Amino acid sequence: MATAKKQTQVRLEEDVLEAGKAAARARQLDFNRYVERLIIEDTTGARAAGMAAAQRFIDEHGSFLDDLEQHLDAPYADRHPGAAA
């Protein structure tokens, strides 16, 4: 069952509006749906739960991820700026 939507007006600085529109496009959402999702995530605790889960993952696996990043970057570390490839 669809719920009726209410319209509201929000005033944003131009750079904030453009950043929000870019973020919506990156998520393949229209701007209204993006704002709606942000509000839902913020007011239901979903965003906080996601951030807590991400922090637990980093706490548990952070050193592995750091080592992996170093390993993946190693082939590029020996190159000198301006040297021929």
Distance bins in CASP14 RR format, pairs under 12 A and 6 or more apart:
PFRMAT RR
TARGET T0000
AUTHOR 0000-0000-0000
RMODE 2
METHOD distances of the structure
MODEL  1
3 36 0 0 0 0 0 1 0 0 0 0 0
5 32 0 0 0 0 1 0 0 0 0 0 0
5 33 0 0 0 0 0 1 0 0 0 0 0
5 35 0 0 0 0 0 1 0 0 0 0 0
5 36 0 0 0 0 1 0 0 0 0 0 0
6 32 0 0 0 0 0 1 0 0 0 0 0
6 36 0 0 0 0 0 1 0 0 0 0 0
7 32 0 0 0 0 1 0 0 0 0 0 0
8 32 0 0 0 0 0 1 0 0 0 0 0
8 35 0 0 0 0 1 0 0 0 0 0 0
8 36 0 0 0 0 0 1 0 0 0 0 0
8 39 0 0 0 0 0 1 0 0 0 0 0
10 16 0 0 0 0 0 1 0 0 0 0 0
10 17 0 0 0 0 1 0 0 0 0 0 0
10 20 0 0 0 0 0 1 0 0 0 0 0
10 31 0 0 0 0 0 1 0 0 0 0 0
10 32 0 0 0 0 0 1 0 0 0 0 0
10 35 1 0 0 1 0 0 0 0 0 0 0
10 36 0 0 0 0 0 1 0 0 0 0 0
10 38 0 0 0 0 0 1 0 0 0 0 0
10 39 0 0 0 0 0 1 0 0 0 0 0
11 17 0 0 0 0 1 0 0 0 0 0 0
12 18 0 0 0 0 1 0 0 0 0 0 0
12 19 0 0 0 0 1 0 0 0 0 0 0
12 20 0 0 0 0 1 0 0 0 0 0 0
12 21 0 0 0 0 0 1 0 0 0 0 0
12 31 0 0 0 0 0 1 0 0 0 0 0
12 35 0 0 0 0 0 1 0 0 0 0 0
13 19 0 0 0 0 1 0 0 0 0 0 0
13 20 0 0 0 0 0 1 0 0 0 0 0
14 20 0 0 0 0 0 1 0 0 0 0 0
14 21 0 0 0 0 0 1 0 0 0 0 0
15 21 0 0 0 0 0 1 0 0 0 0 0
15 22 0 0 0 0 0 1 0 0 0 0 0
16 22 0 0 0 0 0 1 0 0 0 0 0
16 23 0 0 0 0 0 1 0 0 0 0 0
16 31 0 0 0 0 0 1 0 0 0 0 0
16 35 0 0 0 0 0 1 0 0 0 0 0
17 23 0 0 0 0 0 1 0 0 0 0 0
17 24 0 0 0 0 0 1 0 0 0 0 0
17 31 0 0 0 0 1 0 0 0 0 0 0
17 34 0 0 0 0 0 1 0 0 0 0 0
17 35 0 0 0 0 0 1 0 0 0 0 0
18 24 0 0 0 0 0 1 0 0 0 0 0
18 25 0 0 0 0 0 1 0 0 0 0 0
18 31 0 0 0 0 0 1 0 0 0 0 0
19 25 0 0 0 0 0 1 0 0 0 0 0
19 26 0 0 0 0 0 1 0 0 0 0 0
19 31 0 0 0 0 0 1 0 0 0 0 0
19 34 0 0 0 0 0 1 0 0 0 0 0
20 26 0 0 0 0 1 0 0 0 0 0 0
20 27 0 0 0 0 0 1 0 0 0 0 0
20 29 0 0 0 0 0 1 0 0 0 0 0
20 30 0 0 0 0 0 1 0 0 0 0 0
20 31 1 0 0 1 0 0 0 0 0 0 0
20 32 0 0 0 0 0 1 0 0 0 0 0
20 33 0 0 0 0 0 1 0 0 0 0 0
20 34 1 0 0 1 0 0 0 0 0 0 0
20 35 0 0 0 0 1 0 0 0 0 0 0
20 37 0 0 0 0 0 1 0 0 0 0 0
20 38 0 0 0 0 1 0 0 0 0 0 0
21 27 0 0 0 0 0 1 0 0 0 0 0
21 29 0 0 0 0 0 1 0 0 0 0 0
21 30 0 0 0 0 1 0 0 0 0 0 0
21 31 1 0 1 0 0 0 0 0 0 0 0
21 32 0 0 0 0 0 1 0 0 0 0 0
21 33 0 0 0 0 0 1 0 0 0 0 0
21 34 0 0 0 0 1 0 0 0 0 0 0
21 35 0 0 0 0 0 1 0 0 0 0 0
22 29 0 0 0 0 0 1 0 0 0 0 0
22 31 0 0 0 0 1 0 0 0 0 0 0
22 34 0 0 0 0 0 1 0 0 0 0 0
23 29 0 0 0 0 1 0 0 0 0 0 0
23 30 0 0 0 0 0 1 0 0 0 0 0
23 31 0 0 0 0 1 0 0 0 0 0 0
23 33 0 0 0 0 0 1 0 0 0 0 0
23 34 1 0 0 1 0 0 0 0 0 0 0
23 35 0 0 0 0 1 0 0 0 0 0 0
23 37 0 0 0 0 0 1 0 0 0 0 0
23 38 0 0 0 0 1 0 0 0 0 0 0
24 30 1 0 0 1 0 0 0 0 0 0 0
24 31 1 0 1 0 0 0 0 0 0 0 0
24 32 0 0 0 0 1 0 0 0 0 0 0
24 33 1 0 0 1 0 0 0 0 0 0 0
24 34 1 1 0 0 0 0 0 0 0 0 0
24 35 1 0 0 1 0 0 0 0 0 0 0
24 36 0 0 0 0 0 1 0 0 0 0 0
24 37 0 0 0 0 1 0 0 0 0 0 0
24 38 0 0 0 0 1 0 0 0 0 0 0
25 31 0 0 0 0 1 0 0 0 0 0 0
25 33 0 0 0 0 0 1 0 0 0 0 0
25 34 0 0 0 0 1 0 0 0 0 0 0
26 34 0 0 0 0 1 0 0 0 0 0 0
27 33 0 0 0 0 1 0 0 0 0 0 0
27 34 1 0 0 1 0 0 0 0 0 0 0
27 35 0 0 0 0 0 1 0 0 0 0 0
27 37 0 0 0 0 1 0 0 0 0 0 0
27 38 0 0 0 0 0 1 0 0 0 0 0
28 34 0 0 0 0 1 0 0 0 0 0 0
28 37 0 0 0 0 0 1 0 0 0 0 0
29 35 0 0 0 0 1 0 0 0 0 0 0
29 36 0 0 0 0 1 0 0 0 0 0 0
29 37 1 0 0 1 0 0 0 0 0 0 0
29 38 0 0 0 0 0 1 0 0 0 0 0
30 36 0 0 0 0 1 0 0 0 0 0 0
30 37 0 0 0 0 0 1 0 0 0 0 0
31 37 0 0 0 0 0 1 0 0 0 0 0
31 38 0 0 0 0 0 1 0 0 0 0 0
32 38 0 0 0 0 0 1 0 0 0 0 0
32 39 0 0 0 0 0 1 0 0 0 0 0
33 39 0 0 0 0 0 1 0 0 0 0 0
33 40 0 0 0 0 0 1 0 0 0 0 0
34 40 0 0 0 0 0 1 0 0 0 0 0
34 41 0 0 0 0 0 1 0 0 0 0 0
35 41 0 0 0 0 0 1 0 0 0 0 0
35 42 0 0 0 0 0 1 0 0 0 0 0
36 42 0 0 0 0 0 1 0 0 0 0 0
36 43 0 0 0 0 0 1 0 0 0 0 0
37 43 0 0 0 0 0 1 0 0 0 0 0
37 44 0 0 0 0 0 1 0 0 0 0 0
37 46 0 0 0 0 1 0 0 0 0 0 0
37 47 0 0 0 0 1 0 0 0 0 0 0
38 44 0 0 0 0 0 1 0 0 0 0 0
38 45 0 0 0 0 0 1 0 0 0 0 0
38 46 0 0 0 0 0 1 0 0 0 0 0
38 47 1 0 0 1 0 0 0 0 0 0 0
39 45 0 0 0 0 0 1 0 0 0 0 0
39 46 0 0 0 0 0 1 0 0 0 0 0
39 47 0 0 0 0 0 1 0 0 0 0 0
40 46 1 0 0 1 0 0 0 0 0 0 0
40 47 0 0 0 0 1 0 0 0 0 0 0
41 47 1 0 1 0 0 0 0 0 0 0 0
41 48 0 0 0 0 1 0 0 0 0 0 0
41 49 0 0 0 0 1 0 0 0 0 0 0
41 50 0 0 0 0 1 0 0 0 0 0 0
41 51 0 0 0 0 0 1 0 0 0 0 0
42 48 0 0 0 0 1 0 0 0 0 0 0
42 49 0 0 0 0 0 1 0 0 0 0 0
42 50 0 0 0 0 0 1 0 0 0 0 0
42 51 0 0 0 0 0 1 0 0 0 0 0
44 50 0 0 0 0 0 1 0 0 0 0 0
45 51 0 0 0 0 1 0 0 0 0 0 0
45 52 0 0 0 0 1 0 0 0 0 0 0
45 53 0 0 0 0 0 1 0 0 0 0 0
46 52 0 0 0 0 0 1 0 0 0 0 0
46 53 0 0 0 0 0 1 0 0 0 0 0
47 53 0 0 0 0 0 1 0 0 0 0 0
47 54 0 0 0 0 0 1 0 0 0 0 0
48 54 0 0 0 0 0 1 0 0 0 0 0
48 55 0 0 0 0 0 1 0 0 0 0 0
49 55 0 0 0 0 0 1 0 0 0 0 0
49 56 0 0 0 0 0 1 0 0 0 0 0
50 56 0 0 0 0 1 0 0 0 0 0 0
50 57 0 0 0 0 1 0 0 0 0 0 0
50 58 0 0 0 0 0 1 0 0 0 0 0
51 57 0 0 0 0 0 1 0 0 0 0 0
51 58 0 0 0 0 0 1 0 0 0 0 0
52 58 0 0 0 0 0 1 0 0 0 0 0
52 59 0 0 0 0 0 1 0 0 0 0 0
53 59 0 0 0 0 0 1 0 0 0 0 0
53 60 0 0 0 0 0 1 0 0 0 0 0
54 60 0 0 0 0 0 1 0 0 0 0 0
54 61 0 0 0 0 0 1 0 0 0 0 0
54 62 0 0 0 0 0 1 0 0 0 0 0
54 65 0 0 0 0 0 1 0 0 0 0 0
55 61 0 0 0 0 0 1 0 0 0 0 0
55 62 0 0 0 0 0 1 0 0 0 0 0
56 62 0 0 0 0 0 1 0 0 0 0 0
57 64 0 0 0 0 0 1 0 0 0 0 0
57 65 0 0 0 0 1 0 0 0 0 0 0
58 64 0 0 0 0 0 1 0 0 0 0 0
58 65 1 0 0 1 0 0 0 0 0 0 0
58 66 0 0 0 0 1 0 0 0 0 0 0
59 65 0 0 0 0 0 1 0 0 0 0 0
61 67 0 0 0 0 0 1 0 0 0 0 0
61 68 0 0 0 0 1 0 0 0 0 0 0
61 69 0 0 0 0 0 1 0 0 0 0 0
62 68 0 0 0 0 1 0 0 0 0 0 0
62 69 0 0 0 0 1 0 0 0 0 0 0
62 70 0 0 0 0 0 1 0 0 0 0 0
63 69 0 0 0 0 0 1 0 0 0 0 0
63 70 0 0 0 0 0 1 0 0 0 0 0
64 70 0 0 0 0 0 1 0 0 0 0 0
64 71 0 0 0 0 0 1 0 0 0 0 0
65 71 0 0 0 0 0 1 0 0 0 0 0
65 72 0 0 0 0 0 1 0 0 0 0 0
66 72 0 0 0 0 0 1 0 0 0 0 0
66 73 0 0 0 0 0 1 0 0 0 0 0
67 73 0 0 0 0 0 1 0 0 0 0 0
67 74 0 0 0 0 0 1 0 0 0 0 0
68 74 0 0 0 0 0 1 0 0 0 0 0
69 76 0 0 0 0 0 1 0 0 0 0 0
69 77 0 0 0 0 0 1 0 0 0 0 0
70 76 0 0 0 0 0 1 0 0 0 0 0
70 77 0 0 0 0 1 0 0 0 0 0 0
71 77 0 0 0 0 0 1 0 0 0 0 0
73 79 0 0 0 0 0 1 0 0 0 0 0
75 85 0 0 0 0 0 1 0 0 0 0 0
76 83 0 0 0 0 0 1 0 0 0 0 0
76 85 0 0 0 0 0 1 0 0 0 0 0
78 85 0 0 0 0 0 1 0 0 0 0 0
79 85 1 0 0 1 0 0 0 0 0 0 0
END
